Amino acid sequence: MSQSKSPDEIPSLYGPGKTVKRVRARHLVDAKERGEKWAMLTSYDTYTASLFDEAGIPVLLVGDSAANNVYGYETTVPVTVDELVPLVAAVARSTERCLVVADLPFGSYEAGPAQALETAVRFMKAGAHAVKLEGGRRVAEQIRALTDAGIPVMGHVGFTPQSEHAVGGYRVQGRDAQAAEVEADAHAVAEAGAFAVVLEMVTAAVAAEITKRLPIPTIGIGAGPDTDAQVLVWQDMAGMRRGRLPRFVKRYAEVADVLQDAARAFADEVRGGRFPTREHSFE
Ligand code: KIV
């Protein structure tokens, strides 16, 4: 715990005493020291960005999951930097307080530090406050190049959908001998200068151990209750996406039903001549 700060100086992420104007990477590291847990959501557009920002979500991720949730691709592999940059710009323009993290898509950083830097700069110029990239030890050089250039980086280890789509299906990471691999990746990311790391589909015990040992916050998705933060894709969390969801998703609303009911009601009223009425017309 940092003992030297007065209560006014302590940047709280939540609650009436919150003093942080724009959440920054260092505030999340401070939150870990205080033992304060926080939530991250994906966002890809102006309305969800401003709603989530007003709701007090301190970190929004413009994930490469826009591939599925915005562009209708089957996996995250096809989505490009050109497709993600406008979404990052929209989310950044629509928020006042949260930290906006841009996901580097498949093919935009693997070639090496120079490629990663070029891509990250495009996202930072579009308004992102930080970038995220998948991989542990294999991308440590890229993370170091970005942090040396002053770009805050969020790592992502465990199940990494961009590189594991070919394996087929979601697979829990960290069981048995794999635990050491996941831990080594998480440590490599932190040592390379990342300010936080996503642990995706890692066993709860391994995620708890990594969280205890790492100086930076861990953000779990399917990684049990003991990580410092939790992230969900908003369409999963709010019930916008239908069909079978991964076990780690909890639905907090049924937004798809609300929207579809509204669309049906509108169509019924148009067909029945009940919309528009004089109330919605100009004299
Ligand atoms: O793109 C995304 O939505 C993500 C989260 C699953 C962390 O990377």
Residues whose N, C-alpha, C, O or C-beta is under 5 A from the ligand:
A	BS01	KIV	T42 G63 D64 S65 V198 V231
